[in-house]
Amino acid sequence: MSATTLPPNYSAWLVPALQRIQQEFGYLKRESLEEAALDLDVPLYRLQAVASFFPHFRLAPPKKIALNICR
């Protein structure tokens, strides 16, 4: 196996890919996950499995925060 060929179970590059998506959108958009799955050549379910394992990944948009300040 060459240095550029990754073994099929290698997933150290999945977390950084998910972090980039979440940083851009604030959560893991389904469309972005599908695009990343194609780019990384991994099944979508594998990305979703990694995302659901770590609690800091959000699979839905964060709720809006209403802040009221009274003087």
A tleap script that builds the chain and sets N, CA, C and O, in Angstrom:
source leaprc.protein.ff14SB
mol = sequence {
  NMET SER ALA THR THR LEU PRO PRO ASN TYR
  SER ALA TRP LEU VAL PRO ALA LEU GLN ARG
  ILE GLN GLN GLU PHE GLY TYR LEU LYS ARG
  GLU SER LEU GLU GLU ALA ALA LEU ASP LEU
  ASP VAL PRO LEU TYR ARG LEU GLN ALA VAL
  ALA SER PHE PHE PRO HIE PHE ARG LEU ALA
  PRO PRO LYS LYS ILE ALA LEU ASN ILE CYS
  CARG
}
set mol.1.N position { 0.849 -1.175 0.000 }
set mol.1.CA position { 0.000 0.000 0.000 }
set mol.1.C position { 0.892 1.234 0.000 }
set mol.1.O position { 1.804 1.336 0.821 }
set mol.2.N position { 0.645 2.167 -0.902 }
set mol.2.CA position { 1.477 3.363 -0.992 }
set mol.2.C position { 1.093 4.364 0.091 }
set mol.2.O position { 0.069 4.212 0.757 }
set mol.3.N position { 1.917 5.378 0.258 }
set mol.3.CA position { 1.677 6.380 1.292 }
set mol.3.C position { 0.444 7.223 0.985 }
set mol.3.O position { -0.175 7.765 1.901 }
set mol.4.N position { 0.079 7.341 -0.290 }
set mol.4.CA position { -1.082 8.163 -0.646 }
set mol.4.C position { -2.380 7.374 -0.593 }
set mol.4.O position { -3.456 7.971 -0.651 }
set mol.5.N position { -2.315 6.056 -0.486 }
set mol.5.CA position { -3.516 5.240 -0.414 }
set mol.5.C position { -3.855 4.986 1.044 }
set mol.5.O position { -3.048 4.436 1.794 }
set mol.6.N position { -5.049 5.388 1.439 }
set mol.6.CA position { -5.470 5.208 2.822 }
set mol.6.C position { -6.207 3.888 2.973 }
set mol.6.O position { -6.936 3.481 2.068 }
set mol.7.N position { -6.029 3.218 4.096 }
set mol.7.CA position { -6.798 2.000 4.316 }
set mol.7.C position { -8.290 2.334 4.398 }
set mol.7.O position { -8.641 3.458 4.757 }
set mol.8.N position { -9.171 1.392 4.077 }
set mol.8.CA position { -10.603 1.676 4.035 }
set mol.8.C position { -11.204 2.133 5.358 }
set mol.8.O position { -12.216 2.834 5.350 }
set mol.9.N position { -10.622 1.765 6.484 }
set mol.9.CA position { -11.213 2.149 7.767 }
set mol.9.C position { -10.589 3.416 8.347 }
set mol.9.O position { -10.878 3.764 9.492 }
set mol.10.N position { -9.761 4.099 7.607 }
set mol.10.CA position { -9.101 5.304 8.090 }
set mol.10.C position { -10.109 6.448 8.177 }
set mol.10.O position { -10.757 6.780 7.185 }
set mol.11.N position { -10.243 7.054 9.365 }
set mol.11.CA position { -11.249 8.100 9.516 }
set mol.11.C position { -10.718 9.366 10.196 }
set mol.11.O position { -11.518 10.214 10.591 }
set mol.12.N position { -9.419 9.521 10.344 }
set mol.12.CA position { -8.868 10.713 10.997 }
set mol.12.C position { -9.154 11.976 10.201 }
set mol.12.O position { -9.112 13.066 10.771 }
set mol.13.N position { -9.435 11.879 8.942 }
set mol.13.CA position { -9.721 13.048 8.115 }
set mol.13.C position { -11.214 13.356 8.046 }
set mol.13.O position { -11.600 14.376 7.475 }
set mol.14.N position { -12.055 12.505 8.611 }
set mol.14.CA position { -13.492 12.775 8.598 }
set mol.14.C position { -13.868 13.888 9.573 }
set mol.14.O position { -14.680 14.753 9.243 }
set mol.15.N position { -13.290 13.871 10.758 }
set mol.15.CA position { -13.629 14.878 11.772 }
set mol.15.C position { -13.257 16.281 11.290 }
set mol.15.O position { -14.088 17.182 11.406 }
set mol.16.N position { -12.058 16.516 10.757 }
set mol.16.CA position { -11.762 17.861 10.251 }
set mol.16.C position { -12.711 18.301 9.126 }
set mol.16.O position { -13.053 19.480 9.036 }
set mol.17.N position { -13.126 17.387 8.292 }
set mol.17.CA position { -14.080 17.733 7.230 }
set mol.17.C position { -15.415 18.158 7.828 }
set mol.17.O position { -16.020 19.129 7.374 }
set mol.18.N position { -15.875 17.436 8.841 }
set mol.18.CA position { -17.122 17.791 9.513 }
set mol.18.C position { -16.985 19.128 10.253 }
set mol.18.O position { -17.925 19.922 10.281 }
set mol.19.N position { -15.828 19.372 10.844 }
set mol.19.CA position { -15.603 20.635 11.538 }
set mol.19.C position { -15.661 21.817 10.573 }
set mol.19.O position { -16.204 22.870 10.908 }
set mol.20.N position { -15.103 21.642 9.375 }
set mol.20.CA position { -15.148 22.717 8.379 }
set mol.20.C position { -16.587 23.032 7.979 }
set mol.20.O position { -16.953 24.199 7.845 }
set mol.21.N position { -17.398 22.000 7.790 }
set mol.21.CA position { -18.803 22.211 7.415 }
set mol.21.C position { -19.536 22.937 8.533 }
set mol.21.O position { -20.261 23.900 8.282 }
set mol.22.N position { -19.349 22.482 9.756 }
set mol.22.CA position { -20.061 23.103 10.878 }
set mol.22.C position { -19.597 24.536 11.094 }
set mol.22.O position { -20.404 25.402 11.432 }
set mol.23.N position { -18.320 24.797 10.905 }
set mol.23.CA position { -17.812 26.148 11.072 }
set mol.23.C position { -18.423 27.079 10.020 }
set mol.23.O position { -18.706 28.241 10.312 }
set mol.24.N position { -18.623 26.583 8.824 }
set mol.24.CA position { -19.181 27.414 7.757 }
set mol.24.C position { -20.670 27.699 7.946 }
set mol.24.O position { -21.112 28.826 7.721 }
set mol.25.N position { -21.448 26.702 8.355 }
set mol.25.CA position { -22.903 26.843 8.408 }
set mol.25.C position { -23.480 26.892 9.827 }
set mol.25.O position { -24.649 27.236 10.002 }
set mol.26.N position { -22.685 26.557 10.831 }
set mol.26.CA position { -23.193 26.524 12.197 }
set mol.26.C position { -23.790 25.174 12.565 }
set mol.26.O position { -24.115 24.935 13.728 }
set mol.27.N position { -23.932 24.308 11.606 }
set mol.27.CA position { -24.403 22.935 11.803 }
set mol.27.C position { -24.051 22.146 10.554 }
set mol.27.O position { -23.550 22.706 9.580 }
set mol.28.N position { -24.313 20.841 10.583 }
set mol.28.CA position { -23.973 19.979 9.448 }
set mol.28.C position { -25.174 19.858 8.512 }
set mol.28.O position { -26.069 19.039 8.720 }
set mol.29.N position { -25.166 20.690 7.485 }
set mol.29.CA position { -26.257 20.661 6.511 }
set mol.29.C position { -26.221 19.355 5.730 }
set mol.29.O position { -25.152 18.865 5.367 }
set mol.30.N position { -27.384 18.805 5.480 }
set mol.30.CA position { -27.488 17.530 4.750 }
set mol.30.C position { -26.804 17.640 3.379 }
set mol.30.O position { -26.068 16.739 2.976 }
set mol.31.N position { -27.047 18.740 2.672 }
set mol.31.CA position { -26.466 18.910 1.342 }
set mol.31.C position { -24.935 18.944 1.402 }
set mol.31.O position { -24.257 18.395 0.533 }
set mol.32.N position { -24.412 19.587 2.425 }
set mol.32.CA position { -22.955 19.661 2.579 }
set mol.32.C position { -22.373 18.306 2.952 }
set mol.32.O position { -21.278 17.954 2.512 }
set mol.33.N position { -23.104 17.544 3.763 }
set mol.33.CA position { -22.652 16.189 4.100 }
set mol.33.C position { -22.625 15.307 2.856 }
set mol.33.O position { -21.692 14.529 2.659 }
set mol.34.N position { -23.650 15.432 2.020 }
set mol.34.CA position { -23.693 14.644 0.782 }
set mol.34.C position { -22.533 15.012 -0.128 }
set mol.34.O position { -21.901 14.137 -0.719 }
set mol.35.N position { -22.252 16.304 -0.242 }
set mol.35.CA position { -21.139 16.758 -1.074 }
set mol.35.C position { -19.799 16.265 -0.522 }
set mol.35.O position { -18.936 15.820 -1.279 }
set mol.36.N position { -19.630 16.347 0.808 }
set mol.36.CA position { -18.398 15.881 1.433 }
set mol.36.C position { -18.223 14.377 1.247 }
set mol.36.O position { -17.106 13.901 1.041 }
set mol.37.N position { -19.321 13.628 1.318 }
set mol.37.CA position { -19.251 12.174 1.125 }
set mol.37.C position { -18.734 11.855 -0.278 }
set mol.37.O position { -17.930 10.940 -0.455 }
set mol.38.N position { -19.191 12.602 -1.256 }
set mol.38.CA position { -18.709 12.392 -2.626 }
set mol.38.C position { -17.243 12.795 -2.757 }
set mol.38.O position { -16.449 12.075 -3.362 }
set mol.39.N position { -16.883 13.954 -2.187 }
set mol.39.CA position { -15.500 14.435 -2.273 }
set mol.39.C position { -14.519 13.504 -1.569 }
set mol.39.O position { -13.415 13.265 -2.059 }
set mol.40.N position { -14.930 12.980 -0.414 }
set mol.40.CA position { -14.048 12.119 0.375 }
set mol.40.C position { -14.124 10.655 -0.033 }
set mol.40.O position { -13.333 9.829 0.423 }
set mol.41.N position { -15.087 10.344 -0.898 }
set mol.41.CA position { -15.297 8.970 -1.365 }
set mol.41.C position { -15.594 8.018 -0.202 }
set mol.41.O position { -15.028 6.930 -0.097 }
set mol.42.N position { -16.507 8.474 0.670 }
set mol.42.CA position { -16.990 7.640 1.774 }
set mol.42.C position { -18.516 7.654 1.734 }
set mol.42.O position { -19.105 8.623 1.254 }
set mol.43.N position { -19.155 6.620 2.218 }
set mol.43.CA position { -20.624 6.624 2.251 }
set mol.43.C position { -21.154 7.690 3.212 }
set mol.43.O position { -20.534 7.984 4.234 }
set mol.44.N position { -22.294 8.253 2.872 }
set mol.44.CA position { -22.914 9.282 3.695 }
set mol.44.C position { -23.170 8.774 5.112 }
set mol.44.O position { -22.996 9.518 6.077 }
set mol.45.N position { -23.579 7.519 5.243 }
set mol.45.CA position { -23.870 6.983 6.578 }
set mol.45.C position { -22.640 7.014 7.474 }
set mol.45.O position { -22.772 7.136 8.692 }
set mol.46.N position { -21.453 6.905 6.900 }
set mol.46.CA position { -20.233 6.930 7.705 }
set mol.46.C position { -19.989 8.328 8.267 }
set mol.46.O position { -19.597 8.472 9.425 }
set mol.47.N position { -20.217 9.351 7.457 }
set mol.47.CA position { -20.098 10.722 7.952 }
set mol.47.C position { -21.128 10.987 9.045 }
set mol.47.O position { -20.820 11.608 10.063 }
set mol.48.N position { -22.341 10.517 8.828 }
set mol.48.CA position { -23.393 10.710 9.822 }
set mol.48.C position { -23.080 9.963 11.115 }
set mol.48.O position { -23.389 10.451 12.202 }
set mol.49.N position { -22.475 8.794 11.006 }
set mol.49.CA position { -22.110 8.023 12.198 }
set mol.49.C position { -21.057 8.763 13.018 }
set mol.49.O position { -21.152 8.827 14.243 }
set mol.50.N position { -20.063 9.316 12.348 }
set mol.50.CA position { -19.025 10.067 13.054 }
set mol.50.C position { -19.638 11.323 13.678 }
set mol.50.O position { -19.339 11.655 14.825 }
set mol.51.N position { -20.488 12.013 12.931 }
set mol.51.CA position { -21.121 13.240 13.438 }
set mol.51.C position { -22.016 12.955 14.638 }
set mol.51.O position { -22.062 13.752 15.575 }
set mol.52.N position { -22.715 11.850 14.624 }
set mol.52.CA position { -23.610 11.545 15.746 }
set mol.52.C position { -22.839 11.044 16.969 }
set mol.52.O position { -23.369 11.076 18.080 }
set mol.53.N position { -21.610 10.586 16.788 }
set mol.53.CA position { -20.803 10.108 17.909 }
set mol.53.C position { -20.316 11.259 18.782 }
set mol.53.O position { -20.293 11.145 20.008 }
set mol.54.N position { -19.925 12.370 18.152 }
set mol.54.CA position { -19.383 13.506 18.886 }
set mol.54.C position { -20.497 14.490 19.225 }
set mol.54.O position { -21.219 14.934 18.332 }
set mol.55.N position { -20.647 14.838 20.507 }
set mol.55.CA position { -21.755 15.710 20.908 }
set mol.55.C position { -21.638 17.151 20.418 }
set mol.55.O position { -22.639 17.867 20.407 }
set mol.56.N position { -20.453 17.598 20.012 }
set mol.56.CA position { -20.310 18.987 19.584 }
set mol.56.C position { -20.764 19.217 18.143 }
set mol.56.O position { -20.846 20.366 17.706 }
set mol.57.N position { -21.059 18.162 17.403 }
set mol.57.CA position { -21.592 18.332 16.053 }
set mol.57.C position { -23.107 18.468 16.121 }
set mol.57.O position { -23.776 17.712 16.826 }
set mol.58.N position { -23.638 19.428 15.390 }
set mol.58.CA position { -25.082 19.646 15.330 }
set mol.58.C position { -25.593 19.205 13.970 }
set mol.58.O position { -25.054 19.613 12.941 }
set mol.59.N position { -26.631 18.371 13.955 }
set mol.59.CA position { -27.223 17.907 12.711 }
set mol.59.C position { -28.423 18.752 12.292 }
set mol.59.O position { -28.994 18.542 11.222 }
set mol.60.N position { -28.800 19.703 13.137 }
set mol.60.CA position { -29.908 20.622 12.845 }
set mol.60.C position { -29.431 22.033 13.161 }
set mol.60.O position { -28.521 22.219 13.968 }
set mol.61.N position { -30.045 23.025 12.525 }
set mol.61.CA position { -29.631 24.406 12.810 }
set mol.61.C position { -29.842 24.742 14.285 }
set mol.61.O position { -30.807 24.289 14.899 }
set mol.62.N position { -28.939 25.533 14.844 }
set mol.62.CA position { -29.126 25.924 16.251 }
set mol.62.C position { -30.351 26.823 16.388 }
set mol.62.O position { -30.712 27.556 15.467 }
set mol.63.N position { -30.968 26.750 17.535 }
set mol.63.CA position { -32.144 27.581 17.783 }
set mol.63.C position { -31.730 29.043 17.867 }
set mol.63.O position { -30.631 29.369 18.316 }
set mol.64.N position { -32.618 29.903 17.434 }
set mol.64.CA position { -32.373 31.342 17.512 }
set mol.64.C position { -32.410 31.759 18.973 }
set mol.64.O position { -33.194 31.234 19.763 }
set mol.65.N position { -31.568 32.691 19.315 }
set mol.65.CA position { -31.517 33.202 20.676 }
set mol.65.C position { -32.126 34.593 20.688 }
set mol.65.O position { -31.716 35.465 19.922 }
set mol.66.N position { -33.096 34.797 21.550 }
set mol.66.CA position { -33.701 36.102 21.728 }
set mol.66.C position { -33.162 36.686 23.023 }
set mol.66.O position { -33.327 36.102 24.095 }
set mol.67.N position { -32.524 37.828 22.919 }
set mol.67.CA position { -31.936 38.476 24.076 }
set mol.67.C position { -32.637 39.811 24.278 }
set mol.67.O position { -32.577 40.689 23.417 }
set mol.68.N position { -33.292 39.959 25.407 }
set mol.68.CA position { -33.981 41.198 25.752 }
set mol.68.C position { -33.235 41.858 26.904 }
set mol.68.O position { -32.957 41.224 27.922 }
set mol.69.N position { -32.917 43.128 26.735 }
set mol.69.CA position { -32.200 43.868 27.769 }
set mol.69.C position { -33.121 44.967 28.260 }
set mol.69.O position { -33.663 45.748 27.478 }
set mol.70.N position { -33.281 45.009 29.542 }
set mol.70.CA position { -34.149 46.009 30.169 }
set mol.70.C position { -33.286 47.004 30.911 }
set mol.70.O position { -32.370 46.624 31.640 }
set mol.71.N position { -33.577 48.272 30.726 }
set mol.71.CA position { -32.838 49.309 31.456 }
set mol.71.C position { -33.691 49.903 32.514 }
set mol.71.O position { -33.246 50.794 33.238 }
savepdb mol mol.pdb
quit
